[in-house]
């Protein structure tokens, strides 16, 4: 029996769910609509030095539930205050996977928390600039 020099991958029928999922898996991407567990994301991407020596941290809340997002936001603001970081870029997304009647859930949650619960820790906040994520991000200036 002759052994192939370059073994062929098993092919799927183009356009089927199986084909799409195998493509996503082969490229290291997860299907957002998959009901399984979401891999743990790091709380913070990193600390960036801005103009004037101001430090900024980035918090990505994509794929989290409201409860998880609120806990991470509280912990990150507390951590920023301990480290002397004055800016926090919060990436919450545009809410494209939220129910249309509810609107962007995480954006509303972040704004509500910054306005009420965390108001003593936050001097002000604004919508992100286009290069920061636009409507999918909020920049908080910490006290």
N, C-alpha and C positions, 0 to 999 in steps of 0.2 A: 504494500500500500504506500502510495507516494504521499509524503508529508508536504503541505504547502509552505512555501518560504515565508509568505506574508499571510497569516491567517485572516480570513474575512470576518468582519463583525456580522452578527445576525441582524438582518434588516427588519424594520417594522413597516407597516403600511403608512405612507406619508399622510399627515394630517390627523391621524387617530390620537386619542388620548395617550395611548401607550408610546407612540412616536414622540409626542411632545414631552412627556415625562422623562423618556430616556435621553432626549436632547438636553433637557434642563439638568438632569443628573450628570451627564457627561461633561457639562460646562460648569459644574459646581454651583448651580443656582437652584433655589427652592421655589416651588410653586406657591405663590402667595395665598391661593384659595385652598390649599391643602389643609385639612382639618387637624393634622398631626401637630406635635409639639414644635414650637419655634426654637431654633438654637439660641442659646444665651448670647446676648450681645453685650459688648463692653459698655459700661455706663457712660464713659467719657472718651471721646476720640483723642483728645490731647490738649495741651496748653499751647496757645499761640501768642507770640509777642506782637502787639499792635503798635501803631504810631504813638509816640510819646511815652513808650515804656509800659503801656497798660497791658495787663495779661488778660487773655480771654480763653475760656474753656468752652468746649462744644459738647452738648448733650443730645444724643439721638434717641428719640422715643418711638421710632417706627416699629410697628408690630406689637406694641405692648397694650395691655388692657388699661383701663382708666385707673384701676387700683395700683398696678405696677408702675405706671407713669407718675402718679402722684407721689409715691414713695421715693422713686428715683429723683424726682425734681426736688423734693425736700432735702434728701441726703446730699445731692450735688450742690445746692445753694449753701448748705451748712459747711460742706467741704471747701467751697470757694471762699467763704468768709474766713475760715481757719488759715487758708493759704494766702489770703490777701488779694484774691482775684476779683476784679471789679466788673467784668463783663462776662455774661453767659449767653452763648448762642444756643437756643433750644430749637431743635429740628423736630417738628411734630407732624409734618406732612400736610397735604392739601385735603385729606379726608375723602379720597376717591373710593375707599372701601367702606365708608360709613353709609348708613342708611340715608337716602336723599332727604327724608323728613327731618332727620336729626342734624344734618350738616356735619362739618368736621368736628368730631368728638374730642380728640386730643387738643386741638387748637383752643376750643372753648374751655376745656379743663385747665389748660396752662394759663390762659388769660384770667380765668376766675380765681385760681390760686394766687397768682401774682397780685391781683387787685385786692383780695381779701385776706386770706390766711397768711400769706408771705409779705404783706404790705410793709411791715417794719424792716424787712431785710432788703427790699427792693426800692430804689429811688424812683425809677421809671422804667418803662419798657416800650418797645416799638415793634412793628412788623419788620421782618428782614428785608434788606435791599435785594434786588434781583441776584446779585452775585453771592448773597448769603442764603438764598433759598426762597426769597420773595414771600408770598402768602403762606408758604409751608414752614416758615421759621419765625421765631420771636427772639429779639435781643433784649435781655434784661440787664439793667445797670444796677449793681448791688451796692448797698450802703457800707 
